[in-house]
């Protein structure tokens, strides 16, 4: 099971953004009353979300060199956030502690799944990939994920007096449920 470690604060999938583009007189549709050009709506993903998806594609992709896309996958995501200062009290546990704050678990899962669908080499989406041959993602589509586990924790305490904890990180483990060497028992219902 390839496991990737991403340093830094865990991030959730950002909301898609839209903007109105003016000016193109050759487009059909409603005209802008100020510039006499046509209006168009452009949709895009925020830049920090795109960069996080590229990092995921690169980190997991380097672990899977020489292998094709996974056909049926199990993805385990563990996000460890920085522990807030109010949780360095003596009664708080020293080890990992379950977290219930942002980013939401489903947004962390969406970000990782979208990152696993990007090209391993350049980190671009399938449409924008210019790699020779074809884009080679870790998984072709997020429909290929049979199991998805997302766990969120606060980091471990290193020293209570200085209120320092271990650095935040995201751990991603991807397992092939159908490929060579796969655990055949894992496909049966429990």
C-alpha angles and dihedrals in degrees: 000000000000111000123196125196117207115193120217138052112321114256133205128216110278122229116262113255131216133201135181115244117202135193113048103127092183095064122095119235139062118349124231109245093216105046101021089231126118124267122236132177118228121199123201143165117243114263096240090053091050091050092050091050091051091051091051093048092049097045096047092037093058089055092053100051114154094020128105125230116301113254100200116015143189113203123195118190124187115183117191114195129196111273112244117238093247089066097061093088122128093250093056117093119257096221131061114321125200112255127211103182136092136336094061117232093239092053091050089050092049092050093051094046091050090048091052089055093058124094112278094221107044101015093231127133119262092261096050098039114118097181116134111266109004139326110276110206125180089240124015096219136358087242085075091068109099096177130026122184120185120183125179124199142166113242125264120267116248099178127004095197095057091032094230126151135185113281120273117258145162120230118201122188120183121192127189110225096188108028129096112304093016120152102253092198091062091071095061122090116257 
